[in-house]
Amino acid sequence: TYINSSSEVKAVSDVCCTSSSALKIVENIDADEIIFVPDQNLASYVAEQTNKKIIPFDGQCNVHHNVTLDNIIKLKEEHGDLEVLAHPECQKEIRDIANYVGSTAGILNYAKTTPNKEMIVVTERGIMHQLKKDSPN
């Protein structure tokens, strides 16, 4: 179960994970099939990286799921061919075109190390405060 789930869902879960720990936790569960809730996009991201069968729940984060490939293409047309940094809760088509896919902390770290001053960051707006603080340029 993804950590941002309700306490009721967590109470009936075997394990909780973050987007940065999901794959490691899945790899360490002693089972070949794992029900992954509540985010189908994060489940898909994990499934792409493991040999275990991931059974996704039909749910998603409305913020990440509502970003479309057309949104990203339009931003690139308006602002140039910028790097795309995406959270793993984004849809597969967004992850596939991203230069970097990772957790919020991973995105923040990537932004600190890239020489680029502009990029397209595909995640919740809450990251902006820390992003501006860590990478003011």
Backbone torsions as a table, in degrees:
resi	resn	phi	psi	omega
1	THR	NA	133.9	177.7
2	TYR	-68.3	139.2	-172.8
3	ILE	-57.7	-28.0	-178.3
4	ASN	-78.7	9.9	179.3
5	SER	-79.2	166.1	-179.9
6	SER	-68.8	159.7	178.7
7	SER	-64.6	-29.6	177.7
8	GLU	-64.4	-41.7	179.2
9	VAL	-70.2	-43.0	179.1
10	LYS	-60.3	-35.0	-177.4
11	ALA	-63.4	-26.3	-179.3
12	VAL	-106.3	12.5	-179.1
13	SER	-98.1	151.8	175.5
14	ASP	-78.7	-37.4	-176.2
15	VAL	-148.4	145.7	172.0
16	CYS	-112.0	149.0	-178.9
17	CYS	-141.6	163.7	170.3
18	THR	-103.0	173.8	177.8
19	SER	-65.7	-30.6	179.7
20	SER	-78.5	-23.1	-178.3
21	SER	-103.8	-6.6	-172.3
22	ALA	-55.1	-50.7	-177.3
23	LEU	-64.0	-44.5	-179.6
24	LYS	-61.8	-41.4	179.3
25	ILE	-66.2	-45.6	178.6
26	VAL	-58.0	-44.2	-178.8
27	GLU	-63.5	-25.0	-178.0
28	ASN	-97.8	0.6	175.2
29	ILE	-81.2	133.3	-178.4
30	ASP	-83.8	68.7	177.5
31	ALA	-160.0	150.6	178.1
32	ASP	-90.0	-21.2	178.7
33	GLU	-122.9	133.9	-176.2
34	ILE	-133.6	127.1	173.3
35	ILE	-83.5	123.7	-175.5
36	PHE	-115.0	118.4	-178.9
37	VAL	-126.9	159.0	-7.0
38	PRO	-100.0	3.0	-169.6
39	ASP	-103.9	112.5	-178.1
40	GLN	-66.6	-29.2	-179.8
41	ASN	-73.5	-42.7	175.2
42	LEU	-65.0	-37.8	176.4
43	ALA	-60.7	-42.6	178.7
44	SER	-63.2	-42.9	178.4
45	TYR	-59.5	-45.8	179.3
46	VAL	-66.1	-42.7	-179.1
47	ALA	-59.7	-33.5	179.2
48	GLU	-66.1	-18.1	-172.9
49	GLN	-115.3	5.1	-178.5
50	THR	-133.7	159.0	174.8
51	ASN	-90.6	-4.5	178.7
52	LYS	-77.2	153.1	177.3
53	LYS	-83.4	118.1	178.8
54	ILE	-99.8	123.7	178.3
55	ILE	-102.8	105.0	-174.8
56	PRO	-82.0	147.3	170.5
57	PHE	-81.4	146.6	-178.2
58	ASP	-83.7	72.0	178.5
59	GLY	-152.2	166.8	179.9
60	GLN	-163.2	164.7	172.8
61	CYS	-76.7	124.0	-176.9
62	ASN	-64.2	-30.5	179.4
63	VAL	-66.1	-53.3	-177.6
64	HIS	-70.7	-40.6	-174.9
65	HIS	-69.2	-27.0	-176.6
66	ASN	-82.5	-8.3	174.4
67	VAL	-77.6	129.8	-177.9
68	THR	-112.7	164.5	175.7
69	LEU	-59.5	-38.8	177.6
70	ASP	-60.2	-37.8	176.3
71	ASN	-58.5	-45.3	-177.6
72	ILE	-69.1	-42.7	178.2
73	ILE	-59.9	-42.8	179.4
74	LYS	-62.7	-43.5	178.0
75	LEU	-61.7	-40.4	178.2
76	LYS	-65.7	-37.9	177.6
77	GLU	-65.5	-37.5	-177.9
78	GLU	-78.2	-33.0	-170.7
79	HIS	-119.7	1.4	-178.1
80	GLY	95.7	177.6	-175.0
81	ASP	-81.1	73.1	-178.2
82	LEU	-79.8	155.8	172.1
83	GLU	-65.5	146.3	177.1
84	VAL	-112.7	123.5	175.8
85	LEU	-111.2	121.0	-173.0
86	ALA	-125.7	144.2	173.6
87	HIS	-79.6	146.4	-178.2
88	PRO	-66.2	-9.3	174.4
89	GLU	-79.3	-4.6	176.1
90	CYS	-72.8	159.6	177.7
91	GLN	-63.5	155.6	-177.1
92	LYS	-54.8	-41.7	-178.1
93	GLU	-62.7	-28.8	175.6
94	ILE	-75.6	-46.1	178.9
95	ARG	-59.5	-37.3	-177.6
96	ASP	-65.7	-29.8	-179.6
97	ILE	-96.3	-6.5	-177.4
98	ALA	-71.5	144.9	173.3
99	ASN	-78.5	-25.7	178.8
100	TYR	-145.9	134.4	173.9
101	VAL	-122.9	125.8	179.7
102	GLY	-172.8	175.1	-179.9
103	SER	-64.3	173.4	176.7
104	THR	-56.7	-47.1	178.3
105	ALA	-62.3	-39.7	178.5
106	GLY	-63.2	-42.2	177.7
107	ILE	-62.8	-44.3	178.6
108	LEU	-60.7	-43.6	179.2
109	ASN	-65.7	-41.6	179.0
110	TYR	-61.6	-44.4	-179.1
111	ALA	-61.1	-32.3	178.4
112	LYS	-68.6	-31.1	-172.1
113	THR	-98.7	-19.2	-179.2
114	THR	-73.2	142.5	177.1
115	PRO	-74.6	-12.7	-178.3
116	ASN	-72.7	140.3	-179.5
117	LYS	-93.6	-17.1	178.5
118	GLU	-128.4	144.2	176.9
119	MET	-158.3	163.8	175.3
120	ILE	-98.8	118.4	-178.9
121	VAL	-107.6	117.4	-174.9
122	VAL	-107.3	88.6	175.6
123	THR	-165.3	-169.9	-177.5
124	GLU	-69.1	149.6	-176.9
125	ARG	-61.2	-23.8	-178.2
126	GLY	-57.0	-20.4	179.9
127	ILE	-70.7	-21.4	-171.4
128	MET	-61.4	-39.8	179.9
129	HIS	-58.9	-51.3	-178.6
130	GLN	-67.8	-37.4	178.6
131	LEU	-61.2	-45.8	178.4
132	LYS	-66.6	-35.3	179.7
133	LYS	-69.3	-46.0	-177.4
134	ASP	-76.5	-33.1	-174.7
135	SER	-132.9	71.0	-173.0
136	PRO	-62.2	-20.4	179.7
137	ASN	-89.3	NA	NA
